[in-house]
Every structure is written in C-alpha cells, then in structure tokens.
Amino acid sequence: MRTLKKYPNRRLYDTSQSCYVTIDNVRDLVLGHERFRVVDSKSGEDLTRSILLQIIMEQENDSGEHVLTNEVLQHLIRFYGSGMQTNMAHFLEQSISFFLNQQEAMQDQVRTVMGANSPIGMFQKMTEDNMKLWESMSQTMLGRKPSTKDE
C-alpha cells in the first residue's frame, strides 16, 4: 500500500516514489485501483477520506452531469445522525458493488455473445434482475416490503 504524506503547505508527498504528487495524481491512483492512504505528516492522522471527498467535489464541480444531485445529497444528509446511517453506508457499498459487477457481466456478455442473442434482450434481463435485487436489498436493509405493480 502506498503512503502519501500531506504537509502543512497542502502538498502531498508519495513516500514510495519519493516525489510530490497532485490531487490529479491521487485520482489516477484511484482509477488504477492502487491501494493508498494519505496521512498527516506531523500527527500521522489518516486523511484519506478527506482527500477522496476533495476529488469527488472537484469531479462534481468540473463535470456537466452530476452523480450526486442536490436531491441525493439532501437525502444523504438526512441519514447522518439517524439510526439508519450505518445501514445506509452498507446499502450504498453493496449497491455500487452490485452495479459494477452487473456492468462487468454485461460487457462480458456483449463481447462473447454478440450476434447470438439480442443485446437489448440481455439488457432487459439484467434490468429485471437489478430490480429484484434492489427490492430484496430494500426489504432487508430498510425493513420495507417490495413494491408491486398491483398496489
């Protein structure tokens, strides 16, 4: 695991490469699936979360399309301090993991089966599977009954 030290002048130093790095370099580490942590150079406090949040904030400000819309952010804020905060963190982690797995599976299927089956049919099947999982996770994590079209 790489260790980056953050100095009081807000500069980041990569101890494994013996050089200063930028936030863009840290973003590249994330995109490259490299494990790292950021620590305060004096106290040793783990600052990884704050650096990751800074990267997200910059991405949100720079892009025209936002992942974290105002509505999503408001909902997230409401979960803090509630009894559901831990459940929401777990739910988000599981949802993102599931989404990435489904995306990878769909890409694999399109590559290997292109022409043998309709890609639209595969996408529809994956969407149905996604909805079943979301309903199951909602029921398990939030104690809600799955919604049905008949209600």
C-alpha positions as a printed NumPy array, in Angstrom:
array([[  0.   ,   0.   ,   0.   ],
       [  1.324,   3.4  ,  -0.955],
       [  1.548,   6.084,   1.664],
       [  1.105,   9.725,   0.798],
       [  2.015,  12.356,   3.359],
       [  0.164,  15.641,   3.471],
       [  2.253,  18.578,   4.629],
       [  1.002,  21.834,   6.192],
       [  1.52 ,  23.644,   2.875],
       [ -1.159,  21.276,   1.48 ],
       [  1.37 ,  19.427,  -0.674],
       [  1.188,  15.658,  -0.972],
       [  4.345,  13.544,  -0.934],
       [  4.415,   9.972,  -2.255],
       [  6.825,   8.12 ,   0.018],
       [  7.157,   5.128,  -2.331],
       [  8.084,   7.291,  -5.343],
       [  9.951,   9.962,  -3.325],
       [  8.187,  12.818,  -5.082],
       [  5.402,  15.33 ,  -4.635],
       [  2.063,  14.475,  -6.242],
       [ -1.084,  16.389,  -7.108],
       [ -4.728,  15.632,  -6.459],
       [ -4.924,  14.558, -10.116],
       [ -2.165,  12.007,  -9.437],
       [ -4.169,  10.686,  -6.476],
       [ -7.226,  10.437,  -8.715],
       [ -5.126,   8.382, -11.145],
       [ -4.231,   6.03 ,  -8.272],
       [ -7.939,   5.534,  -7.621],
       [ -8.68 ,   4.946, -11.304],
       [ -5.768,   2.491, -11.457],
       [ -7.181,   0.559,  -8.474],
       [ -3.973,   1.191,  -6.499],
       [ -4.248,   0.967,  -2.735],
       [ -3.034,   4.005,  -0.855],
       [ -3.577,   6.06 ,   2.227],
       [ -2.964,   9.706,   2.986],
       [ -1.602,  10.683,   6.381],
       [ -0.828,  13.988,   8.036],
       [  2.952,  14.432,   8.033],
       [  3.083,  15.588,  11.661],
       [  0.313,  13.752,  13.509],
       [  0.035,  10.629,  11.345],
       [ -3.757,  11.111,  11.249],
       [ -5.422,   9.294,   8.354],
       [ -6.65 ,  11.903,   5.861],
       [ -7.602,   9.526,   3.055],
       [-11.355,  10.208,   3.33 ],
       [-10.936,  13.966,   3.131],
       [ -8.719,  13.655,   0.052],
       [-11.202,  11.298,  -1.624],
       [-14.045,  13.687,  -0.813],
       [-11.997,  16.537,  -2.281],
       [-11.557,  14.549,  -5.508],
       [-15.3  ,  13.854,  -5.654],
       [-16.077,  17.53 ,  -5.047],
       [-13.748,  18.579,  -7.857],
       [-15.26 ,  15.977, -10.19 ],
       [-18.77 ,  17.133,  -9.328],
       [-17.833,  20.789,  -9.936],
       [-15.996,  20.083, -13.204],
       [-18.5  ,  17.784, -14.87 ],
       [-21.714,  18.856, -16.528],
       [-23.538,  15.763, -15.294],
       [-23.55 ,  15.168, -11.571],
       [-23.576,  11.804,  -9.855],
       [-24.558,  13.468,  -6.6  ],
       [-27.558,  15.589,  -7.447],
       [-28.971,  18.071,  -4.936],
       [-31.738,  15.618,  -4.101],
       [-29.296,  12.753,  -3.481],
       [-27.12 ,  14.987,  -1.293],
       [-30.142,  16.115,   0.737],
       [-31.192,  12.511,   1.316],
       [-27.675,  11.577,   2.386],
       [-27.528,  14.476,   4.851],
       [-30.793,  13.31 ,   6.399],
       [-29.272,   9.885,   7.131],
       [-26.468,  11.343,   9.267],
       [-27.221,  11.043,  12.941],
       [-30.145,   8.697,  12.356],
       [-30.247,   5.066,  13.322],
       [-30.121,   4.205,   9.639],
       [-26.704,   5.821,   9.   ],
       [-24.753,   2.559,   9.251],
       [-27.349,   0.694,   7.211],
       [-27.236,   3.37 ,   4.517],
       [-23.436,   3.145,   4.264],
       [-23.682,  -0.639,   3.871],
       [-26.533,  -0.302,   1.38 ],
       [-24.562,   2.182,  -0.761],
       [-21.46 ,  -0.017,  -0.736],
       [-23.497,  -3.069,  -1.74 ],
       [-25.376,  -1.141,  -4.43 ],
       [-22.22 ,   0.212,  -6.033],
       [-20.551,  -3.191,  -5.87 ],
       [-23.599,  -4.808,  -7.454],
       [-23.762,  -2.113, -10.156],
       [-20.074,  -2.629, -11.039],
       [-20.488,  -6.409, -11.14 ],
       [-23.536,  -6.102, -13.385],
       [-21.733,  -3.66 , -15.657],
       [-18.802,  -6.058, -15.992],
       [-21.106,  -9.015, -16.597],
       [-22.995,  -7.109, -19.266],
       [-19.784,  -6.111, -21.023],
       [-18.592,  -9.725, -20.936],
       [-21.885, -10.97 , -22.341],
       [-21.93 ,  -8.41 , -25.126],
       [-18.347,  -9.309, -26.077],
       [-18.862, -13.073, -26.039],
       [-22.426, -13.378, -27.279],
       [-22.7  , -10.513, -29.753],
       [-24.844, -11.756, -32.599],
       [-26.101, -14.926, -30.887],
       [-28.562, -13.101, -28.613],
       [-30.103,  -9.688, -28.816],
       [-28.175,  -7.17 , -26.655],
       [-31.475,  -5.47 , -25.92 ],
       [-32.869,  -8.73 , -24.55 ],
       [-29.797,  -9.192, -22.329],
       [-30.127,  -5.634, -21.05 ],
       [-33.806,  -6.176, -20.26 ],
       [-32.993,  -9.379, -18.332],
       [-30.253,  -7.613, -16.362],
       [-32.617,  -4.735, -15.595],
       [-35.196,  -7.184, -14.263],
       [-32.52 ,  -8.896, -12.137],
       [-31.385,  -5.487, -10.855],
       [-34.918,  -4.579,  -9.827],
       [-35.323,  -7.871,  -7.962],
       [-32.053,  -7.283,  -6.106],
       [-32.964,  -3.665,  -5.252],
       [-36.328,  -4.799,  -3.893],
       [-34.674,  -7.558,  -1.868],
       [-31.999,  -5.185,  -0.513],
       [-34.64 ,  -2.59 ,   0.297],
       [-36.662,  -5.15 ,   2.199],
       [-33.602,  -6.479,   4.046],
       [-31.831,  -3.189,   4.804],
       [-34.742,  -0.846,   5.315],
       [-37.418,  -3.249,   6.511],
       [-39.759,  -2.368,   3.67 ],
       [-41.899,  -4.687,   1.645],
       [-41.056,  -4.743,  -2.063],
       [-43.376,  -2.59 ,  -4.122],
       [-45.605,  -4.316,  -6.628],
       [-47.401,  -3.012,  -9.65 ],
       [-50.737,  -4.215,  -8.246],
       [-50.722,  -1.846,  -5.247]])
